[in-house]
Amino acid sequence: MRKIEQEMIEAIDSNENWTKINTRVKSFHNDEGHMTNEVYLHDNVIAIITGYDFRIAHCNWITQTTKSRLNALISEYASPSCLNVHSHRDEYGDNNMHILYQSGAEKYMESGFYSV
């Protein structure tokens, strides 16, 4: 895990607003009063963590940096059945991102958020 990702996790765990280079954590109480942490990469929300609810998105930025940030978050906050995200090029040359589960199942990530 990269140093920036370790600092990101520490900010989330302590519910602190934090920014470094292209990554930002915003901590706040949502409308229901629950502590919520949003993780931004280049001003796009890539993760939302509220209590036991953890959702991720790639925001159509299928890059090594997005994958690295999401995998750092998954290793810390996802259910044990979720292993990681990975990306690869399809037969048309498009880069795609998938969520890989312990069972061997894969879920193709389209736009939008996915609970993990």
Protein Blocks (a to p, Z undefined) as FASTA:
>chain_A
ZZklmmmmmmmmnopacdehjaccdddddfkopacddddeehiafbdcehjbccddeklp
acfklmmmmmmmmmmmmcfklmbdcddddfkopacdddddfkopacdddeddddZZ
